[in-house]
């Protein structure tokens, strides 16, 4: 989705139930979700903790809270806390072990070396587990699991090629930039992280076969940050760079159609309706 929702109406519908059932776990969960969509991540974190404490019988509610808390801390780039909840999910929840283990490994990639060592985790080993954890439902694979499996293959060989900002790429896959984009402070912080990685990649002397894919992925994420910060011309330039590199992209075929879609939304934002429709239609 585009992240657009009538939060005022959602709040007014929920308010009577919050007053009647102030400690109801489902009600607290919905209230926290609204806080997330409003960009009030700190308030949401407190509400999710209240939701967890409200009952111990229905562990699946705890798992929903862990998932949301993981993303709250990811938006804030508090990687140790994000790892804590990704780790809990990978150990306790059976919804998608492949996603949880990939997400845990992706978050660990964001940690400084010293913090990573203290966790005692082996990133390469975690990524190598992902393929064996994928599942089929009614004979069909889950799209997000397929995505995670494809990305994790970079660690399958004896000489792994590290993923670039995998936690932020997954944040995009789960529509997180539309949410965090409401917070200019956090979006600026994400932009700093992306530009730092962009510089490191440009200075890489031993470029891998994934180089163009990685550059384009960073341009897509950078463009999203710039769009949410109101720097629309710079965002358009980033998106255009991805589209121009279409023939050089080797593995991440999703990048061009998703970038076309984002460019279409950018033109829609600027009331360029015909252009927006053209780019969104092309993205199909």
C-alpha positions in Angstrom: 0.0 0.0 0.0 0.9 3.7 -0.1 0.7 4.0 3.7 -2.3 6.3 3.5 -5.0 5.6 6.1 -7.7 7.5 8.0 -6.1 7.3 11.4 -8.4 9.8 13.0 -11.4 7.6 12.2 -9.5 4.5 13.5 -8.7 6.3 16.7 -12.3 7.4 17.2 -13.5 3.9 16.7 -11.0 2.4 19.1 -11.4 5.1 21.9 -14.6 3.7 23.5 -13.0 0.2 23.7 -9.8 1.6 25.2 -12.0 3.2 28.0 -14.0 0.0 28.5 -11.1 -2.4 28.3 -7.9 -0.4 29.2 -6.0 -3.6 29.8 -7.4 -5.6 26.9 -4.4 -7.0 24.9 -6.1 -6.8 21.5 -7.2 -3.2 22.2 -3.7 -2.3 23.4 -2.3 -3.9 20.3 -4.5 -1.9 17.9 -3.8 1.3 19.8 0.0 0.7 19.5 -0.5 0.0 15.7 -2.1 3.4 15.3 0.8 5.0 17.2 3.2 3.3 14.7 1.2 4.6 11.7 1.4 8.1 13.2 5.1 7.8 13.7 4.9 7.8 17.5 7.3 4.8 17.8 8.3 5.5 21.4 4.6 5.6 22.6 3.9 2.4 20.5 6.8 0.6 22.2 5.3 1.3 25.7 1.9 0.1 24.5 3.3 -3.1 23.0 5.0 -3.8 26.4 1.6 -3.2 28.1 0.0 -5.6 25.6 2.6 -8.3 26.4 2.2 -7.9 30.1 -1.7 -7.9 29.9 -1.9 -11.7 29.3 0.3 -14.8 29.2 -2.1 -17.4 27.7 -2.1 -16.3 24.1 1.5 -16.3 23.1 0.7 -15.5 19.5 -0.2 -12.0 20.6 3.2 -11.7 22.1 4.7 -12.7 18.8 2.7 -10.0 17.0 4.1 -7.5 19.5 7.6 -8.8 19.0 7.3 -8.3 15.2 6.0 -4.7 15.6 8.7 -3.9 18.3 11.4 -5.2 16.0 10.3 -2.8 13.3 9.9 0.1 15.8 13.5 -0.3 16.8 14.6 -0.8 13.2 13.0 2.5 12.3 15.1 4.1 15.1 18.2 2.1 14.0 18.4 0.7 17.5 19.9 -2.5 16.2 20.5 -4.3 19.5 16.9 -4.0 20.5 15.7 -4.9 17.0 17.9 -8.0 17.2 16.4 -8.9 20.6 12.9 -9.2 19.2 14.0 -10.8 15.9 15.8 -13.4 18.0 12.7 -14.1 20.1 10.6 -14.5 17.0 13.1 -17.0 15.4 13.0 -19.1 18.6 9.3 -18.9 19.6 7.2 -18.3 16.5 6.4 -20.8 13.8 4.8 -18.4 11.3 7.8 -18.2 9.0 11.1 -19.4 10.3 12.8 -18.4 7.0 11.7 -14.8 7.4 12.6 -14.6 11.1 16.1 -16.1 10.7 16.8 -13.9 7.6 15.5 -10.8 9.5 17.7 -11.7 12.5 20.8 -12.1 10.3 19.9 -8.9 8.4 19.7 -6.9 11.6 23.0 -8.4 12.8 24.6 -7.1 9.6 23.9 -3.6 10.8 25.7 -3.9 14.2 29.2 -2.6 14.8 31.7 -5.5 15.0 32.1 -5.3 18.8 28.4 -5.5 19.4 28.1 -8.4 16.9 30.8 -10.4 18.7 28.9 -9.9 22.0 25.8 -11.6 20.6 27.8 -14.7 19.8 25.9 -15.1 16.5 27.3 -16.3 13.2 25.8 -14.2 10.3 27.0 -16.5 7.5 25.6 -19.6 9.3 22.2 -17.9 9.8 21.9 -16.8 6.2 22.8 -20.4 5.1 19.8 -21.7 7.2 17.2 -19.7 5.3 16.8 -21.8 2.3 16.1 -25.0 4.4 13.5 -23.2 6.4 11.2 -22.1 3.5 7.7 -23.5 3.4 4.9 -24.1 1.0 1.3 -23.4 1.7 -1.2 -25.2 -0.6 1.8 -26.0 -2.9 2.8 -22.4 -3.2 5.8 -20.6 -1.8 5.4 -17.4 0.2 6.7 -14.4 -1.8 8.6 -12.7 1.1 10.2 -16.1 1.9 11.3 -16.4 -1.8 12.8 -13.0 -1.6 14.7 -13.8 1.6 16.0 -17.1 0.1 17.2 -15.3 -3.1 19.0 -12.7 -1.0 20.5 -15.2 1.4 22.1 -17.1 -1.6 25.0 -14.7 -1.5 26.2 -16.5 1.6 25.9 -20.0 0.1 29.4 -20.1 -1.5 32.7 -20.7 0.3 33.4 -17.0 -0.4 30.2 -15.1 0.6 29.4 -11.7 -0.8 27.9 -9.6 2.0 24.5 -8.0 1.6 24.4 -4.2 1.7 22.1 -2.8 4.4 19.8 -5.9 4.3 17.7 -4.7 7.2 16.8 -1.5 5.4 16.0 -3.4 2.2 13.7 -5.6 4.1 12.2 -2.5 5.7 11.3 -1.4 2.2 9.8 -4.8 1.3 7.5 -4.5 4.4 6.5 -0.9 3.5 8.5 0.6 6.4 9.7 3.7 4.5 6.1 4.9 4.1 5.8 4.8 7.9 9.2 6.1 9.1 8.9 8.8 6.4 6.5 10.7 8.8 9.5 11.3 11.1 12.0 13.7 9.5 14.6 13.1 12.2 14.6 9.3 11.7 14.5 9.7 7.9 17.5 11.9 8.0 19.4 9.3 10.1 18.5 6.6 7.6 19.7 8.9 4.8 23.1 9.3 6.6 23.4 5.5 6.9 22.6 5.0 3.2 24.9 7.7 2.0 27.7 6.3 4.2 27.2 2.8 2.6 27.0 4.4 -0.9 30.4 6.1 -0.4 32.0 2.8 0.9 30.6 1.0 -2.1 31.9 3.5 -4.6 35.4 3.3 -3.0 35.4 -0.5 -3.2 38.3 -1.6 -5.4 37.4 -5.3 -5.6 33.9 -5.0 -7.0 31.7 -8.1 -7.0 29.2 -9.2 -9.6 26.5 -7.7 -7.4 27.9 -4.2 -7.5 25.4 -2.6 -9.9 22.5 -4.3 -8.1 23.8 -3.0 -4.7 24.3 0.5 -6.1 20.7 0.6 -7.5 19.2 -0.8 -4.3 20.9 2.1 -2.4 19.7 4.6 -4.9 16.1 3.3 -4.5 16.3 3.6 -0.7 18.1 7.0 -0.9 15.3 8.3 -3.2 12.6 7.2 -0.8 14.3 9.1 2.1 14.7 12.2 -0.1 11.1 12.0 -1.2 9.8 11.9 2.4 12.1 14.8 3.3 10.5 16.9 0.5 13.7 16.9 -1.7 11.7 15.7 -4.7 14.1 16.6 -7.5 16.9 14.7 -5.8 14.6 11.8 -5.2 13.6 11.8 -8.9 17.3 11.7 -9.9 17.9 8.7 -7.7 15.0 6.8 -9.1 16.0 7.7 -12.7 19.5 6.3 -12.1 18.0 2.9 -11.2 15.8 2.8 -14.3 18.7 3.8 -16.5 20.7 0.9 -15.1 18.1 -1.8 -15.9 20.3 -3.7 -18.4 23.2 -3.9 -16.0 21.2 -5.3 -13.1 21.9 -9.0 -12.8 19.9 -10.5 -9.9 17.6 -8.0 -8.2 15.0 -7.8 -11.0 12.5 -6.3 -8.6 14.4 -3.0 -8.5 13.2 -1.5 -11.8 9.5 -2.2 -11.5 9.4 -1.1 -7.9 11.4 2.1 -8.7 9.0 2.9 -11.6 6.1 2.5 -9.1 7.9 4.9 -6.6 8.5 7.4 -9.4 4.9 7.2 -10.4 3.9 8.0 -6.8 6.4 10.9 -6.8 4.7 12.4 -9.9 1.3 11.8 -8.3 2.5 13.8 -5.3 3.4 16.6 -7.6 -0.1 16.5 -9.3 1.5 15.2 -12.6 -1.4 12.7 -13.1 -0.6 11.6 -16.6 3.0 11.0 -15.9 2.1 9.2 -12.7 -0.3 6.8 -14.5 2.2 6.1 -17.2 5.0 5.1 -14.8 2.7 3.0 -12.5 1.3 1.2 -15.6 4.8 0.5 -16.8 5.7 -0.9 -13.4 3.2 -3.7 -14.0 
